[in-house]
Amino acid sequence: MHTPGQDGRPPKAAPRKIGMVSLGCPKALVDSERILTRLQAEGYETSATYEGSDAIVVNTCAFIDSAREESLEAIAEAQASGRPVIVTGCMGAEEAMLRERFPSLAAITGAHRYDAVMDAVHGAAPPDPFADLVPVPPAGVRLTPTHYAYLKISEGCDHRCAFCIIPSLRGDLASRAVAEVLAEAEALVAAGVKELLVVAQDTSAYGLDLRYAAGDWRGQAWKANLEDLCRGLGELGVWVRLHYVYPYPHVDAVIPLMAEGKILPYLDIPLQHAAPGVLKAMRRPANEARTLDRIRKWREICPDITLRSTFVVGFPGETEADFDYLLQWLEEAQLDRVGCFAYENVQGAAAQALPDHVPDQVKQDRRERFMAASARISRARLKKKVGRTLQVLVDEVRADGVAVARSKGDAPEIDGKVFVRPGHALKVGEFVTVKVERADAFDLLATPTDFRLRNAAPLAVSPSRRMHRVISRL
């Protein structure tokens, strides 16, 4: 029985704690951040352990079968704790399967269904009705380090690639209003963010569904298209990095902004393949010859541009000749950063029904050959940076006095790093100018150009915390 306090209200109960498991891509990470922001605003706290949670939210990924298996394992692990489990994210589209496999789930919602997640949390772990609302920072709760943040500009995708099920999980393209995006970016920068990573399923298509409707920001009209968005973000004085950019002709308009230093000279382009027959079977909106021409023009305008892409090898029907064509194309394109996946037969994807599936051993062999070729290209391109000075952003200062940083050509988690030695005098989130001393296939070794930083006395530094699957950042 509660005893009323001086204000006549019962004393506050201990805050409810919610565990969060966040899986998948940066777009899903943004969804988790938004859920946690709303939870904090209502007085909930987060827990880093299942045992300390009153309920657990599992934000799932289902893009490929290995991601689905990881999501299923995470759900089973959370359920084993005996706490109510709420499943959200891409796997929420498979409710019948989840109910059959996990009949006692507290709730299942689809991707970016924040209201449904909150309703489920209220049902599983009701908040104290007498709790005061808790103010949250303007930038909201973030799961990334304080010096960089993902900025999601749209949901869904209008493409129907044969290997992909994203439209069935996240729907068609739904762009955010340009003023809303720019205001969020401004709030993130005000909160101390030094780098904005722009993400969407198809960043190049931003605003198409809105018919590029203009919005007001800082007393000026801005169109909801990629060029105007980049111009606006370029006014914030921080690094702006573009991800998931399809090589449409209108992307050419942002390359001069890179050359002017308004946004980073970096493009992440999901090309997937180069052989015309494979691209056609994939239903990809791309033309490999025109893409090469466009890459040449981009480098003429902005010589320092870094190009990253991902590819799929072993797609159904891919022949050895197709794979050789891809290797030759890669040699000609000289992409700086490359990732490669062996094709997975994703449940529900149209590619499942295609003939001539490639044996697993052949797929793995092609992936290894592809990555060997890309590593050789990367090593050669990075060697050209030896002796140059670069601006880098510090992500971590290790106990051994080495600072782990990134250049303008390195996105967090997926690209290479710049190891700065000595780095004990540097701070996480700090920009510093370094001289590149050595290069390997993916990373650079550098020294600070500032004499004071090179000769500062060593400091006691503890290793940075890394984010694990169960997250508590509050």
C-alpha positions as CSV (number, residue, x, y, z in Angstrom):
1,M,0.0,0.0,0.0
2,H,1.4,3.4,-1.0
3,T,1.6,6.2,1.6
4,P,0.8,9.6,0.1
5,G,3.6,12.1,0.1
6,Q,3.3,15.8,1.0
7,D,1.7,16.6,-2.4
8,G,-1.0,14.0,-1.8
9,R,0.5,11.6,-4.5
10,P,1.8,8.2,-3.8
11,P,5.6,7.9,-3.7
12,K,7.2,7.1,-7.0
13,A,7.8,3.5,-7.8
14,A,11.2,2.4,-9.1
15,P,11.4,3.2,-12.9
16,R,10.6,0.3,-15.2
17,K,13.6,-0.9,-17.2
18,I,13.5,-2.1,-20.8
19,G,16.2,-4.1,-22.5
20,M,16.9,-3.3,-26.1
21,V,18.5,-5.7,-28.6
22,S,19.2,-3.9,-31.9
23,L,20.2,-5.9,-35.0
24,G,20.7,-5.0,-38.6
25,C,21.7,-2.0,-40.6
26,P,22.1,1.7,-39.5
27,K,18.5,2.3,-40.6
28,A,17.3,-0.1,-38.0
29,L,19.7,1.4,-35.5
30,V,17.9,4.8,-36.0
31,D,14.6,3.0,-35.3
32,S,16.0,1.7,-32.0
33,E,17.2,5.2,-31.1
34,R,13.7,6.6,-31.7
35,I,12.1,3.9,-29.6
36,L,14.6,4.5,-26.7
37,T,14.0,8.3,-27.0
38,R,10.2,7.8,-26.5
39,L,10.8,5.3,-23.7
40,Q,13.1,7.8,-21.8
41,A,10.6,10.6,-22.3
42,E,8.0,8.4,-20.5
43,G,10.3,7.7,-17.6
44,Y,11.6,4.3,-18.6
45,E,15.2,3.3,-18.1
46,T,17.2,0.9,-20.1
47,S,18.9,-2.3,-18.9
48,A,22.1,-3.8,-20.2
49,T,21.0,-7.3,-19.0
50,Y,18.0,-9.5,-19.6
51,E,17.7,-10.2,-15.9
52,G,17.5,-6.4,-15.0
53,S,14.7,-5.8,-17.5
54,D,11.0,-5.6,-17.0
55,A,10.5,-6.2,-20.7
56,I,12.7,-6.7,-23.7
57,V,12.4,-5.2,-27.2
58,V,14.2,-7.1,-30.0
59,N,14.6,-5.0,-33.2
60,T,15.2,-7.7,-35.9
61,C,16.8,-7.9,-39.3
62,A,15.6,-10.2,-42.1
63,F,17.5,-9.0,-45.1
64,I,19.3,-12.3,-45.7
65,D,19.0,-15.7,-44.1
66,S,22.0,-15.3,-41.9
67,A,20.5,-12.2,-40.4
68,R,17.2,-13.9,-39.9
69,E,18.9,-16.7,-38.0
70,E,20.7,-14.2,-35.8
71,S,17.3,-12.5,-35.1
72,L,15.7,-15.8,-34.2
73,E,18.6,-16.6,-31.9
74,A,18.3,-13.2,-30.2
75,I,14.5,-13.7,-29.7
76,A,15.1,-17.2,-28.2
77,E,17.8,-15.8,-25.9
78,A,15.6,-13.0,-24.7
79,Q,12.6,-15.4,-24.1
80,A,14.8,-17.7,-22.0
81,S,15.1,-14.9,-19.5
82,G,11.4,-15.2,-18.7
83,R,10.8,-11.5,-19.4
84,P,8.1,-10.3,-21.8
85,V,9.5,-10.0,-25.3
86,I,8.4,-7.5,-27.9
87,V,9.6,-8.2,-31.5
88,T,9.8,-5.3,-33.9
89,G,11.7,-4.6,-37.1
90,C,11.9,-6.4,-40.4
91,M,11.1,-9.8,-39.1
92,G,7.8,-8.5,-37.8
93,A,6.4,-9.0,-41.3
94,E,6.6,-12.8,-40.6
95,E,4.2,-12.8,-37.7
96,A,2.6,-16.2,-38.4
97,M,6.0,-17.9,-38.3
98,L,7.1,-16.1,-35.2
99,R,3.8,-16.9,-33.4
100,E,4.3,-20.6,-34.3
101,R,7.9,-20.6,-33.1
102,F,7.5,-18.3,-30.1
103,P,3.8,-18.5,-29.0
104,S,4.4,-16.5,-25.8
105,L,5.7,-13.3,-27.4
106,A,4.2,-10.3,-25.8
107,A,3.8,-8.5,-29.1
108,I,5.0,-8.4,-32.8
109,T,5.2,-5.2,-34.8
110,G,6.6,-4.3,-38.2
111,A,9.5,-2.0,-39.0
112,H,9.4,1.6,-37.8
113,R,6.1,1.0,-36.0
114,Y,7.0,3.1,-33.0
115,D,3.5,3.6,-31.7
116,A,2.8,-0.1,-31.7
117,V,6.0,-0.8,-29.9
118,M,5.1,1.8,-27.2
119,D,1.7,0.3,-26.8
120,A,3.2,-3.1,-26.4
121,V,5.7,-1.9,-23.8
122,H,2.8,-0.2,-21.9
123,G,1.0,-3.5,-21.8
124,A,4.1,-5.6,-20.8
125,A,5.6,-3.2,-18.3
126,P,3.1,-0.4,-17.4
127,P,4.9,2.8,-16.3
128,D,4.2,4.4,-12.9
129,P,1.1,6.6,-13.5
130,F,2.5,9.2,-11.1
131,A,5.9,9.4,-12.8
132,D,6.9,12.8,-14.2
133,L,7.7,13.0,-17.8
134,V,11.5,13.0,-18.4
135,P,12.9,15.6,-20.7
136,V,15.2,14.2,-23.4
137,P,17.9,16.0,-25.4
138,P,16.8,17.7,-28.6
139,A,18.8,15.2,-30.5
140,G,17.1,12.3,-28.7
141,V,18.7,9.1,-27.4
142,R,21.6,7.8,-29.6
143,L,23.3,4.5,-29.8
144,T,26.3,5.7,-31.7
145,P,29.3,7.5,-30.1
146,T,28.5,11.2,-29.3
147,H,30.6,12.5,-32.2
148,Y,28.7,10.9,-35.1
149,A,25.1,10.0,-35.9
150,Y,23.0,8.4,-38.6
151,L,20.4,10.7,-40.3
152,K,17.7,8.7,-41.9
153,I,15.9,10.6,-44.6
154,S,13.4,8.1,-45.9
155,E,11.9,4.7,-45.4
156,G,11.2,1.9,-47.8
157,C,12.1,1.4,-51.5
158,D,10.3,1.4,-54.9
159,H,12.7,-1.0,-56.5
160,R,11.9,-4.7,-56.9
161,C,15.4,-6.3,-57.0
162,A,15.2,-10.1,-57.4
163,F,17.4,-10.8,-54.4
164,C,15.8,-8.3,-52.0
165,I,12.7,-8.4,-49.8
166,I,13.0,-4.9,-48.2
167,P,9.9,-3.5,-49.9
168,S,7.8,-6.3,-48.4
169,L,9.3,-5.6,-45.0
170,R,9.5,-1.8,-45.0
171,G,7.2,-0.8,-47.7
172,D,7.6,1.6,-50.7
173,L,9.6,4.8,-50.6
174,A,8.4,7.3,-47.9
175,S,10.5,10.4,-47.7
176,R,10.7,12.7,-44.7
177,A,9.9,16.4,-45.2
178,V,13.1,18.3,-46.0
179,A,12.6,20.9,-43.2
180,E,12.2,18.0,-40.7
181,V,15.4,16.4,-41.8
182,L,17.4,19.6,-41.8
183,A,16.0,20.5,-38.3
184,E,17.0,17.1,-37.0
185,A,20.5,17.5,-38.4
186,E,20.8,20.9,-36.9
187,A,19.8,19.5,-33.5
188,L,22.4,16.7,-33.8
189,V,25.1,19.2,-34.5
190,A,24.0,21.4,-31.6
191,A,24.4,18.3,-29.4
192,G,28.0,17.9,-30.4
193,V,27.8,15.6,-33.5
194,K,30.8,16.1,-35.8
195,E,29.7,13.7,-38.6
196,L,26.3,13.1,-40.1
197,L,25.9,9.8,-42.0
198,V,22.9,10.1,-44.4
199,V,21.1,6.8,-44.8
200,A,18.0,5.5,-46.6
201,Q,17.2,2.4,-48.6
202,D,17.7,4.5,-51.7
203,T,19.2,7.8,-50.8
204,S,19.2,9.0,-54.5
205,A,15.4,8.7,-54.7
206,Y,14.9,11.0,-51.7
207,G,11.8,13.3,-52.3
208,L,10.5,11.5,-55.4
209,D,7.3,10.5,-53.6
210,L,6.9,14.1,-52.3
211,R,7.3,15.5,-55.8
212,Y,10.3,17.3,-54.3
213,A,8.0,19.5,-52.2
214,A,9.9,22.5,-50.7
215,G,10.1,23.2,-47.0
216,D,11.3,26.2,-44.9
217,W,14.4,26.0,-42.9
218,R,16.4,29.0,-41.5
219,G,14.0,31.3,-43.4
220,Q,14.8,29.8,-46.8
221,A,12.9,27.4,-49.1
222,W,14.6,24.0,-49.7
223,K,13.5,21.4,-52.1
224,A,13.1,17.8,-51.0
225,N,15.7,16.4,-53.4
226,L,19.2,15.1,-52.9
227,E,21.0,18.2,-54.1
228,D,19.1,20.7,-52.0
229,L,19.3,18.4,-49.0
230,C,23.1,18.2,-49.4
231,R,23.3,22.0,-49.8
232,G,21.4,22.5,-46.5
233,L,23.5,19.9,-44.6
234,G,26.6,21.5,-46.0
235,E,25.8,24.7,-44.1
236,L,26.1,23.0,-40.7
237,G,29.9,22.9,-40.8
238,V,30.3,19.2,-40.0
239,W,31.3,16.1,-42.0
240,V,28.3,14.9,-44.1
241,R,28.7,11.4,-45.6
242,L,26.3,9.8,-48.2
243,H,25.3,6.1,-48.0
244,Y,23.2,3.9,-50.3
245,V,23.4,6.2,-53.3
246,Y,22.2,4.7,-56.6
247,P,24.1,6.1,-59.5
248,Y,21.3,8.0,-61.2
249,P,22.2,11.0,-63.4
250,H,21.0,13.5,-60.9
251,V,23.6,12.3,-58.4
252,D,26.1,14.2,-60.6
253,A,24.8,17.5,-59.1
254,V,26.3,16.7,-55.6
255,I,29.8,16.0,-56.9
256,P,30.7,19.7,-57.2
257,L,29.5,20.1,-53.5
258,M,32.1,17.6,-52.6
259,A,34.8,19.4,-54.6
260,E,33.8,22.6,-52.7
261,G,34.1,20.9,-49.3
262,K,30.4,21.3,-48.5
263,I,29.9,17.5,-48.0
264,L,32.5,14.7,-47.8
265,P,34.0,13.5,-51.1
266,Y,32.5,10.0,-50.4
267,L,29.8,8.0,-52.2
268,D,28.6,4.6,-51.0
269,I,27.0,3.1,-54.2
270,P,25.3,-0.4,-53.9
271,L,26.2,-1.6,-57.5
272,Q,25.8,-5.4,-56.7
273,H,27.3,-6.6,-60.0
274,A,28.6,-5.5,-63.4
275,A,27.8,-8.2,-65.9
276,P,24.8,-7.1,-68.0
277,G,23.1,-10.5,-67.9
278,V,23.4,-10.7,-64.1
279,L,22.2,-7.2,-63.6
280,K,19.2,-7.9,-65.7
281,A,18.4,-11.1,-63.7
282,M,18.8,-9.1,-60.5
283,R,16.4,-6.4,-61.8
284,R,18.9,-3.7,-60.9
285,P,18.4,-0.1,-62.0
286,A,21.9,0.3,-63.3
287,N,24.0,0.3,-66.5
288,E,27.6,-0.8,-65.9
289,A,29.1,1.1,-68.9
290,R,27.4,4.4,-68.0
291,T,28.5,3.9,-64.4
292,L,32.1,3.7,-65.5
293,D,31.7,6.9,-67.5
294,R,30.1,8.6,-64.6
295,I,32.9,7.5,-62.2
296,R,35.5,9.0,-64.6
297,K,33.6,12.3,-64.6
298,W,33.2,12.3,-60.8
299,R,36.9,11.9,-60.4
300,E,37.6,14.7,-62.9
301,I,35.4,17.1,-60.9
302,C,36.5,15.8,-57.4
303,P,39.9,13.9,-57.6
304,D,39.8,13.0,-53.9
305,I,36.4,11.3,-54.0
306,T,36.3,7.9,-52.3
307,L,34.0,5.4,-53.8
308,R,32.6,2.4,-51.9
309,S,30.3,-0.3,-53.1
310,T,29.0,-3.8,-52.3
311,F,28.7,-6.7,-54.7
312,V,27.0,-10.1,-54.8
313,V,28.7,-13.1,-56.4
314,G,27.2,-16.4,-57.2
315,F,23.8,-15.0,-58.1
316,P,21.6,-17.7,-59.9
317,G,22.8,-18.0,-63.5
318,E,26.1,-16.3,-62.9
319,T,28.7,-17.9,-65.2
320,E,32.4,-17.9,-64.9
321,A,32.4,-15.5,-67.8
322,D,30.1,-13.2,-65.9
323,F,32.4,-13.3,-62.9
324,D,35.5,-12.6,-65.0
325,Y,33.6,-9.6,-66.5
326,L,32.9,-8.4,-62.9
327,L,36.7,-8.7,-62.1
328,Q,37.6,-6.8,-65.2
329,W,35.1,-4.1,-64.5
330,L,36.4,-3.8,-60.9
331,E,39.9,-3.3,-62.3
332,E,38.7,-0.5,-64.6
333,A,36.5,1.2,-61.9
334,Q,39.3,1.1,-59.3
335,L,36.8,1.5,-56.4
336,D,38.4,2.5,-53.1
337,R,36.3,0.4,-50.7
338,V,34.5,-2.8,-51.6
339,G,32.4,-5.4,-49.8
340,C,31.3,-8.7,-51.3
341,F,28.7,-11.2,-50.3
342,A,28.1,-14.7,-51.6
343,Y,24.5,-14.9,-52.7
344,E,22.0,-16.2,-50.2
345,N,18.7,-17.7,-51.2
346,V,16.6,-15.3,-49.1
347,Q,13.1,-16.7,-48.2
348,G,10.5,-14.7,-50.2
349,A,12.8,-13.2,-52.7
350,A,12.0,-13.6,-56.4
351,A,15.5,-15.0,-57.1
352,Q,14.6,-18.2,-55.3
353,A,12.6,-19.3,-58.4
354,L,15.4,-18.6,-60.9
355,P,17.2,-21.5,-62.6
356,D,20.9,-22.4,-62.5
357,H,21.7,-21.8,-58.8
358,V,25.5,-21.7,-58.2
359,P,27.0,-24.3,-55.9
360,D,28.0,-23.0,-52.5
361,Q,31.7,-23.9,-53.0
362,V,31.8,-22.0,-56.2
363,K,30.2,-19.0,-54.6
364,Q,32.7,-19.0,-51.8
365,D,35.6,-19.4,-54.2
366,R,34.4,-16.4,-56.3
367,R,34.0,-14.3,-53.2
368,E,37.6,-15.0,-52.1
369,R,38.9,-14.2,-55.6
370,F,36.9,-11.0,-55.7
371,M,38.1,-9.9,-52.2
372,A,41.7,-10.7,-53.2
373,A,41.4,-8.4,-56.2
374,S,39.7,-5.6,-54.3
375,A,42.3,-5.8,-51.5
376,R,45.1,-5.4,-54.1
377,I,43.3,-2.4,-55.6
378,S,42.8,-0.9,-52.2
379,R,46.4,-1.4,-51.2
380,A,47.6,0.4,-54.4
381,R,45.3,3.3,-53.9
382,L,46.1,3.7,-50.2
383,K,49.9,3.7,-51.0
384,K,49.3,6.9,-52.9
385,K,48.4,8.5,-49.7
386,V,51.7,7.9,-48.0
387,G,53.5,11.2,-47.3
388,R,50.2,13.2,-47.6
389,T,48.6,15.1,-44.7
390,L,45.0,14.2,-43.9
391,Q,42.3,15.5,-41.6
392,V,41.0,12.6,-39.4
393,L,38.3,12.2,-36.8
394,V,39.3,10.3,-33.6
395,D,37.0,7.4,-32.7
396,E,39.0,5.8,-29.9
397,V,42.1,6.3,-27.9
398,R,43.6,2.9,-26.9
399,A,45.4,2.0,-23.7
400,D,48.6,1.5,-25.7
401,G,48.6,5.2,-26.8
402,V,47.4,4.6,-30.3
403,A,44.4,6.7,-31.5
404,V,42.0,5.0,-33.9
405,A,40.7,7.5,-36.3
406,R,39.0,7.8,-39.7
407,S,39.7,10.0,-42.7
408,K,37.1,11.6,-45.0
409,G,37.3,8.4,-47.0
410,D,36.4,6.1,-44.1
411,A,32.9,5.4,-42.8
412,P,32.6,3.9,-39.3
413,E,32.3,0.1,-38.9
414,I,32.6,-0.7,-42.7
415,D,35.8,1.0,-44.0
416,G,39.4,1.2,-43.0
417,K,41.0,3.1,-40.1
418,V,43.8,5.5,-39.6
419,F,46.0,4.5,-36.7
420,V,47.7,7.6,-35.2
421,R,50.8,7.1,-33.2
422,P,51.5,8.7,-30.8
423,G,47.9,9.3,-30.0
424,H,47.7,9.5,-26.3
425,A,47.2,13.3,-26.3
426,L,44.2,13.1,-28.6
427,K,40.5,13.0,-27.6
428,V,37.6,11.0,-29.0
429,G,35.6,13.2,-31.3
430,E,38.5,15.5,-32.1
431,F,39.6,16.5,-35.6
432,V,43.4,16.3,-36.0
433,T,45.8,16.7,-39.0
434,V,48.1,13.7,-39.5
435,K,50.9,12.7,-41.9
436,V,50.5,9.2,-43.5
437,E,53.6,7.1,-42.9
438,R,52.5,3.7,-44.0
439,A,49.6,1.8,-45.7
440,D,48.4,-1.7,-45.9
441,A,45.5,-3.2,-47.8
442,F,42.8,-1.4,-45.8
443,D,44.3,0.9,-43.2
444,L,46.8,3.7,-42.7
445,L,49.4,4.4,-40.1
446,A,50.0,8.1,-39.4
447,T,51.6,10.6,-37.0
448,P,50.2,14.0,-35.8
449,T,51.6,17.0,-37.7
450,D,51.4,19.1,-34.6
451,F,54.8,18.9,-32.8
452,R,53.0,19.4,-29.4
453,L,50.8,16.3,-30.0
454,R,53.8,14.2,-31.0
455,N,55.7,15.0,-27.9
456,A,53.0,15.3,-25.2
457,A,53.5,13.1,-22.1
458,P,51.6,9.9,-22.1
459,L,48.2,9.9,-20.3
460,A,46.4,7.2,-18.5
461,V,43.8,6.1,-21.0
462,S,41.1,3.5,-20.6
463,P,39.9,1.6,-23.7
464,S,36.6,2.9,-25.2
465,R,33.5,0.9,-24.6
466,R,32.2,-1.0,-27.6
467,M,28.5,-1.5,-28.3
468,H,27.3,-5.0,-28.0
469,R,24.0,-6.6,-29.0
470,V,22.3,-5.7,-25.7
471,I,22.6,-2.0,-25.5
472,S,22.5,0.4,-22.6
473,R,23.7,3.9,-23.4
474,L,21.6,6.0,-20.9
